[in-house]
Amino acid sequence: MGWNSWDCYGPTVEEHEVKANADYMAENMKDYGWEYIVVDIRWFVENDKAGGYNQADPRYVIDEYGRYQPAVNRFPSAADGKGFKELAEYVHGKGLKFGIHIMRGIPKVAVENKLPILGTDGITADQIYSTELQCPWLRDNYTIVADQPGAQEYYNSIMNMYAGWGVDFIKIDDLSRPYHQGEIELIRNAIDNCGRPIVLSTSPGATPITAADHVKEHANMWRMVDDVWDTWHHFDNLIKVCEQWYPQIAPGTWPDCDMIPLGRISIRGERGEDRMTRLTSDEQYSLMTLFTIFKSPLMFGGDLPSNDEFTLSLLTNEDVLKMHRESTGVKQLFQDESMVAITSKNPNTGEIYLALFNISDGEEPLIVGVELSKLGIDGECSAFNMWSGEELGKFSGSIDQSLSAHQSVLLKLKP
């Protein structure tokens, strides 16, 4: 559970903005379990831009071993070769954890300048790269040839540096489509041997379902889809992609629904102008209901200090977060073109959770429901609306709700 700078600041976030979001999280969200503050893409470019990337004349900051360093004009505390150490200490001082984003591979400028790889006997960057499968949308790096001497050492060198900075979380992009198994294994080895626990998040989707067994052994979270933005189309696609991933939800290893595009986004973002999310309140409830019952990592994308009361309420509902934290046995009961039902159970309390969605665009409400026997309930149960706090009374035989288009309900059931 944390915050990521991408949805609101794209590749341009600055240190004071990271600190402001950490301050807000520590004051308003930490007590609810929120803890990660993540600096997203291209923190090593001095002159990046909103609405895409500056690929015409980027000014990279890189050390003598071909390792990107934070741009000091954006992160002043990185001066004198300190990297993110002081910013991580600031975040840790708030009782939070610190994360960064990187791209898969080795910097092109390291290859062009034949920079040495730390931990090797004379191997240079131009000896471990390939132009094959270079990221098509951001061409900062080349592919690392996983079985080349020096490949593991390069990943070791950057992970050891990040561990020294105090990094707790690393999101690595362009790993999943296509699925770069060799580089993922190098990264896993490097993290395991860096001396610091670091969450590994692979990005973006779609991670192929055929790689499920491998990715859940090597990553803590993996993206199922491309970026999720603040339109119903993105949510509708996500809930359909989720259908194949329910069996892979397990402790410490999570299918990832992507960042939560709520609150104030695109201050200097990739998509659109500075705005509050375009999703309606019903659609925001639906998104948060899916993310939480699915047990996705929760990485908020909006600028936290700009939150209104409604947005904060979506992030601090104790009942919903207890479900997200404690529930097991998540499964989809059904999905068709108009409605979806998902359930899970709290093994500590015996309570059963049920999420019902109307995903249609129809003008008339739909009755969405399930037979209680499908939930393992014989006889009666009482129902509680987890977002509104409303007691809905007793049900027997089945439970159903009238839902308008894009509306959902999240219920706690007690047999």
C-alpha positions as CSV (number, residue, x, y, z in Angstrom):
1,M,0.0,0.0,0.0
2,G,1.6,3.2,-1.1
3,W,1.9,6.2,-3.4
4,N,3.5,6.4,-6.8
5,S,4.4,9.6,-8.6
6,W,3.5,8.6,-12.2
7,D,-0.2,9.4,-12.5
8,C,0.3,13.0,-11.2
9,Y,3.8,13.9,-12.2
10,G,4.8,11.5,-15.1
11,P,8.6,11.6,-15.5
12,T,9.1,15.0,-13.9
13,V,8.5,14.6,-10.2
14,E,10.8,16.6,-7.9
15,E,12.1,16.1,-4.4
16,H,9.8,18.6,-2.7
17,E,6.7,16.9,-4.2
18,V,7.9,13.5,-3.0
19,K,8.3,14.9,0.5
20,A,4.9,16.6,0.5
21,N,3.2,13.3,-0.4
22,A,5.2,11.5,2.3
23,D,4.2,14.1,4.8
24,Y,0.5,13.7,3.9
25,M,0.7,9.9,4.0
26,A,2.4,9.9,7.4
27,E,-0.2,12.3,8.9
28,N,-3.4,10.9,7.3
29,M,-2.8,7.3,6.0
30,K,0.0,5.5,7.8
31,D,-2.2,4.4,10.6
32,Y,-4.4,2.5,8.1
33,G,-1.4,0.6,6.6
34,W,-0.2,2.8,3.9
35,E,3.6,2.9,3.8
36,Y,5.4,3.1,0.5
37,I,6.5,6.3,-1.3
38,V,7.7,5.5,-4.8
39,V,9.5,7.8,-7.3
40,D,8.5,6.7,-10.7
41,I,10.2,6.8,-14.1
42,R,13.3,8.7,-15.3
43,W,14.5,10.4,-12.1
44,F,17.9,10.4,-13.7
45,V,17.0,12.8,-16.5
46,E,17.6,16.5,-15.9
47,N,15.3,17.8,-18.6
48,D,12.4,15.5,-19.0
49,K,8.9,16.8,-19.8
50,A,5.2,16.1,-19.2
51,G,3.0,14.5,-21.8
52,G,5.5,11.9,-22.8
53,Y,9.3,11.7,-22.6
54,N,12.1,13.9,-23.8
55,Q,13.9,11.4,-26.1
56,A,15.3,14.1,-28.4
57,D,18.0,15.5,-26.2
58,P,17.8,13.9,-22.7
59,R,20.5,14.9,-20.2
60,Y,21.2,11.7,-18.3
61,V,23.0,11.6,-14.9
62,I,25.2,8.4,-14.7
63,D,28.2,7.3,-12.7
64,E,31.5,5.8,-13.9
65,Y,30.0,2.3,-13.6
66,G,27.1,2.9,-15.9
67,R,24.5,3.4,-13.1
68,Y,21.9,6.1,-13.3
69,Q,22.0,8.7,-10.5
70,P,19.2,11.1,-9.4
71,A,19.2,14.4,-11.3
72,V,20.4,17.0,-8.7
73,N,18.4,19.8,-10.2
74,R,15.2,17.8,-9.3
75,F,16.6,16.0,-6.2
76,P,18.9,18.4,-4.5
77,S,19.8,16.0,-1.7
78,A,21.4,13.7,-4.3
79,A,24.4,16.2,-4.6
80,D,27.9,14.9,-4.0
81,G,27.1,11.4,-5.1
82,K,24.6,10.7,-2.3
83,G,22.0,9.3,-4.6
84,F,18.6,8.8,-2.9
85,K,20.1,8.2,0.5
86,E,18.9,11.4,2.1
87,L,15.5,11.3,0.5
88,A,15.1,7.7,1.7
89,E,16.1,8.7,5.2
90,Y,13.5,11.5,5.1
91,V,10.8,9.0,4.2
92,H,12.0,6.4,6.7
93,G,12.0,9.2,9.4
94,K,8.2,9.4,8.8
95,G,7.8,5.7,9.5
96,L,7.4,5.0,5.8
97,K,9.3,3.0,3.1
98,F,10.9,4.3,0.0
99,G,10.8,3.0,-3.6
100,I,12.0,3.8,-7.1
101,H,11.3,2.9,-10.7
102,I,13.8,1.7,-13.3
103,M,13.8,0.4,-16.8
104,R,15.0,-3.1,-17.6
105,G,18.5,-3.3,-19.2
106,I,21.7,-1.3,-19.4
107,P,21.9,2.4,-20.3
108,K,22.8,3.1,-24.0
109,V,25.2,5.8,-22.8
110,A,27.0,3.1,-20.7
111,V,27.3,0.9,-23.8
112,E,28.4,3.8,-26.1
113,N,31.1,4.9,-23.6
114,K,32.2,1.3,-22.8
115,L,31.9,1.9,-19.1
116,P,33.2,-0.8,-16.7
117,I,30.9,-3.0,-14.8
118,L,31.6,-3.0,-11.1
119,G,32.5,-6.4,-9.6
120,T,34.1,-7.7,-12.9
121,D,37.7,-8.0,-14.1
122,G,37.6,-5.6,-17.0
123,I,34.1,-6.4,-18.5
124,T,32.5,-3.3,-20.0
125,A,28.9,-2.5,-20.8
126,D,29.3,-3.0,-24.5
127,Q,30.0,-6.7,-23.8
128,I,26.7,-7.6,-22.2
129,Y,24.1,-5.8,-24.3
130,S,21.8,-6.6,-27.3
131,T,19.7,-4.3,-29.4
132,E,17.1,-7.0,-29.8
133,L,13.8,-6.5,-27.8
134,Q,14.8,-2.9,-27.0
135,C,11.8,-1.2,-25.3
136,P,9.8,0.3,-28.1
137,W,8.4,3.3,-26.2
138,L,11.4,4.4,-24.2
139,R,14.8,3.9,-25.7
140,D,17.1,4.8,-22.8
141,N,18.4,1.2,-22.4
142,Y,19.5,-1.8,-24.3
143,T,18.6,-5.4,-23.4
144,I,21.0,-7.2,-21.1
145,V,22.0,-10.7,-22.5
146,A,21.3,-12.7,-19.4
147,D,24.0,-15.4,-19.9
148,Q,26.8,-13.1,-20.8
149,P,29.7,-12.8,-18.2
150,G,29.1,-9.5,-16.4
151,A,25.3,-9.5,-16.8
152,Q,24.6,-10.7,-13.3
153,E,27.3,-8.4,-11.9
154,Y,25.7,-5.3,-13.5
155,Y,22.4,-6.0,-11.9
156,N,24.2,-6.8,-8.6
157,S,25.9,-3.4,-8.9
158,I,22.7,-1.4,-9.2
159,M,20.8,-3.4,-6.5
160,N,23.7,-3.1,-4.1
161,M,23.7,0.7,-4.7
162,Y,20.0,0.9,-4.2
163,A,20.3,-1.1,-1.0
164,G,22.9,1.3,0.2
165,W,20.5,4.2,-0.5
166,G,17.9,2.6,1.6
167,V,15.5,1.5,-1.2
168,D,12.6,-0.8,0.0
169,F,10.7,-1.2,-3.2
170,I,11.6,-1.3,-6.9
171,K,9.3,-1.2,-9.9
172,I,11.0,-2.5,-13.0
173,D,9.5,-1.6,-16.4
174,D,9.4,-3.4,-19.8
175,L,9.8,-6.8,-18.2
176,S,6.4,-8.4,-18.9
177,R,5.5,-8.0,-22.5
178,P,7.3,-9.9,-23.8
179,Y,8.2,-11.8,-20.7
180,H,12.0,-11.4,-20.0
181,Q,12.6,-14.5,-18.0
182,G,16.4,-14.3,-18.1
183,E,16.6,-10.7,-16.8
184,I,13.9,-11.3,-14.2
185,E,16.1,-14.1,-12.8
186,L,19.2,-11.9,-12.8
187,I,17.1,-9.2,-10.9
188,R,15.8,-11.7,-8.4
189,N,19.3,-13.0,-7.7
190,A,20.6,-9.5,-7.3
191,I,17.9,-8.5,-4.8
192,D,18.3,-11.7,-2.8
193,N,22.0,-11.0,-2.4
194,C,22.0,-7.2,-1.8
195,G,21.5,-7.5,1.9
196,R,18.3,-5.6,2.1
197,P,14.6,-6.7,1.7
198,I,13.3,-5.1,-1.4
199,V,9.8,-5.6,-2.9
200,L,10.0,-6.4,-6.6
201,S,7.2,-5.1,-8.8
202,T,7.3,-6.1,-12.5
203,S,5.7,-3.8,-15.0
204,P,3.8,-3.2,-17.2
205,G,1.2,-5.8,-18.3
206,A,0.1,-7.8,-19.8
207,T,2.1,-10.5,-17.9
208,P,1.3,-13.7,-19.8
209,I,-0.7,-16.2,-17.8
210,T,1.6,-18.9,-19.1
211,A,4.4,-17.2,-17.0
212,A,2.3,-17.3,-13.8
213,D,4.3,-20.0,-12.1
214,H,7.6,-18.3,-12.9
215,V,6.6,-14.7,-12.0
216,K,5.0,-15.6,-8.6
217,E,8.3,-17.3,-7.6
218,H,10.4,-14.3,-8.7
219,A,8.3,-11.1,-8.1
220,N,6.2,-9.9,-5.3
221,M,3.7,-8.2,-7.6
222,W,3.2,-8.1,-11.4
223,R,1.1,-6.0,-13.7
224,M,-1.8,-7.7,-15.5
225,V,-2.6,-4.8,-17.8
226,D,-1.1,-1.6,-19.3
227,D,-1.6,1.7,-17.4
228,V,-5.1,2.1,-15.8
229,W,-6.4,5.7,-16.3
230,D,-9.5,7.4,-15.1
231,T,-12.0,6.1,-17.7
232,W,-14.6,3.3,-17.4
233,H,-13.0,1.5,-20.4
234,H,-9.8,1.0,-18.4
235,F,-11.7,-0.5,-15.5
236,D,-13.9,-2.7,-17.7
237,N,-10.9,-4.1,-19.4
238,L,-9.2,-4.7,-16.0
239,I,-12.0,-6.6,-14.4
240,K,-12.1,-8.9,-17.5
241,V,-8.3,-9.5,-17.4
242,C,-8.5,-10.3,-13.7
243,E,-10.7,-13.3,-14.5
244,Q,-7.7,-15.5,-15.3
245,W,-5.5,-14.4,-12.3
246,Y,-7.6,-15.3,-9.2
247,P,-5.9,-18.7,-8.6
248,Q,-2.5,-16.9,-8.4
249,I,-3.4,-14.6,-5.5
250,A,-1.2,-15.7,-2.6
251,P,0.7,-14.3,0.4
252,G,3.7,-12.3,-0.7
253,T,3.0,-12.6,-4.4
254,W,0.2,-10.5,-6.0
255,P,-1.4,-9.9,-9.4
256,D,-1.3,-6.1,-9.7
257,C,-4.2,-4.0,-10.9
258,D,-1.9,-1.0,-11.4
259,M,-2.0,2.4,-9.8
260,I,-5.2,3.9,-8.5
261,P,-6.1,6.8,-10.8
262,L,-8.1,8.8,-8.2
263,G,-7.9,12.2,-6.7
264,R,-5.9,14.9,-8.5
265,I,-3.9,13.5,-11.4
266,S,-1.9,14.7,-14.4
267,I,-0.5,17.8,-12.7
268,R,2.4,17.1,-15.1
269,G,1.2,13.7,-16.2
270,E,1.3,11.6,-19.4
271,R,-2.5,11.7,-20.1
272,G,-4.5,14.9,-20.3
273,E,-4.6,18.1,-18.3
274,D,-4.4,18.7,-14.5
275,R,-7.7,17.4,-13.2
276,M,-9.5,15.5,-10.5
277,T,-10.3,12.0,-11.6
278,R,-12.9,11.7,-14.4
279,L,-14.5,8.6,-12.8
280,T,-17.9,9.2,-11.1
281,S,-18.3,8.5,-7.4
282,D,-20.0,5.2,-8.3
283,E,-17.1,4.2,-10.6
284,Q,-14.6,5.2,-7.9
285,Y,-16.3,2.8,-5.5
286,S,-16.3,0.1,-8.1
287,L,-12.6,0.5,-8.8
288,M,-11.7,0.5,-5.1
289,T,-14.0,-2.5,-4.5
290,L,-12.3,-4.5,-7.2
291,F,-8.7,-3.6,-6.1
292,T,-9.4,-4.4,-2.4
293,I,-11.4,-7.7,-2.7
294,F,-8.9,-8.9,-5.4
295,K,-6.1,-8.1,-2.9
296,S,-4.2,-6.1,-5.4
297,P,-1.3,-4.0,-4.2
298,L,-2.8,-0.5,-3.6
299,M,-0.5,2.1,-5.1
300,F,-2.4,5.5,-5.2
301,G,-1.6,7.6,-8.2
302,G,-3.1,11.0,-7.3
303,D,-1.3,13.9,-5.5
304,L,-2.1,13.2,-1.9
305,P,-2.0,16.7,-0.5
306,S,-4.7,17.6,-3.1
307,N,-7.1,14.9,-1.8
308,D,-10.7,15.9,-1.0
309,E,-12.6,14.3,1.8
310,F,-14.3,11.8,-0.5
311,T,-11.0,10.6,-2.0
312,L,-9.4,10.1,1.5
313,S,-12.5,8.2,2.6
314,L,-11.9,5.7,-0.1
315,L,-8.4,5.1,1.2
316,T,-9.1,4.9,4.9
317,N,-12.2,2.7,5.3
318,E,-11.1,0.3,8.1
319,D,-13.6,-2.4,7.2
320,V,-12.5,-2.5,3.6
321,L,-8.8,-2.4,4.4
322,K,-9.3,-5.3,7.0
323,M,-10.8,-7.3,4.1
324,H,-7.9,-6.4,1.9
325,R,-5.4,-7.4,4.5
326,E,-6.9,-10.5,6.0
327,S,-9.2,-12.2,3.5
328,T,-8.4,-15.5,1.8
329,G,-9.9,-17.7,-0.9
330,V,-10.6,-14.9,-3.3
331,K,-12.7,-16.2,-6.3
332,Q,-15.0,-14.9,-9.0
333,L,-18.4,-16.5,-8.9
334,F,-19.5,-15.3,-12.3
335,Q,-18.8,-12.7,-15.0
336,D,-20.8,-11.9,-18.1
337,E,-21.1,-8.7,-20.3
338,S,-23.2,-7.0,-17.7
339,M,-22.5,-8.2,-14.2
340,V,-19.7,-9.7,-12.0
341,A,-19.7,-11.3,-8.5
342,I,-16.5,-11.8,-6.4
343,T,-16.2,-13.4,-3.0
344,S,-13.6,-14.1,-0.3
345,K,-13.6,-15.0,3.4
346,N,-12.0,-13.8,6.6
347,P,-10.5,-16.8,8.2
348,N,-10.1,-15.0,11.5
349,T,-13.8,-13.9,11.9
350,G,-15.7,-16.3,9.6
351,E,-17.2,-13.3,7.8
352,I,-17.8,-13.7,4.1
353,Y,-17.2,-10.8,1.7
354,L,-19.2,-10.3,-1.5
355,A,-18.7,-7.8,-4.2
356,L,-21.4,-7.3,-6.9
357,F,-20.9,-5.1,-10.0
358,N,-23.1,-3.8,-12.8
359,I,-20.5,-3.3,-15.5
360,S,-23.1,-2.6,-18.2
361,D,-23.8,0.8,-19.8
362,G,-27.6,0.2,-19.7
363,E,-30.0,2.9,-18.6
364,E,-32.1,0.6,-16.4
365,P,-30.7,-0.8,-13.1
366,L,-29.9,-4.5,-13.0
367,I,-30.6,-7.0,-10.2
368,V,-27.3,-8.6,-9.4
369,G,-27.2,-11.4,-6.8
370,V,-26.0,-14.9,-5.8
371,E,-27.5,-17.9,-4.0
372,L,-26.2,-18.1,-0.5
373,S,-25.3,-21.8,-0.9
374,K,-22.7,-20.7,-3.5
375,L,-21.1,-18.8,-0.6
376,G,-21.2,-21.7,1.7
377,I,-24.0,-20.2,3.8
378,D,-26.9,-22.5,4.9
379,G,-29.9,-20.6,6.3
380,E,-29.9,-16.9,7.0
381,C,-27.2,-14.3,7.0
382,S,-27.0,-10.7,8.0
383,A,-25.5,-8.2,5.5
384,F,-23.5,-5.0,6.1
385,N,-22.6,-2.5,3.4
386,M,-18.9,-1.9,3.9
387,W,-18.7,1.5,2.2
388,S,-21.8,3.1,3.6
389,G,-21.7,1.4,7.0
390,E,-25.4,0.5,6.6
391,E,-26.9,-2.7,8.1
392,L,-29.0,-4.3,5.3
393,G,-30.9,-6.8,7.5
394,K,-31.3,-10.6,7.1
395,F,-31.3,-12.6,3.9
396,S,-32.0,-16.3,3.2
397,G,-31.8,-18.3,0.0
398,S,-30.1,-15.6,-2.0
399,I,-28.9,-12.1,-1.7
400,D,-29.3,-9.5,-4.5
401,Q,-29.0,-5.8,-5.0
402,S,-30.4,-3.3,-7.6
403,L,-27.4,-1.6,-9.2
404,S,-27.3,1.1,-11.8
405,A,-24.8,1.1,-14.6
406,H,-21.2,1.1,-13.3
407,Q,-22.4,0.8,-9.7
408,S,-21.3,-1.9,-7.3
409,V,-21.8,-2.9,-3.7
410,L,-19.4,-4.5,-1.2
411,L,-21.0,-6.6,1.5
412,K,-19.9,-8.3,4.6
413,L,-22.0,-11.3,5.4
414,K,-22.4,-13.0,8.8
415,P,-24.1,-16.5,8.7
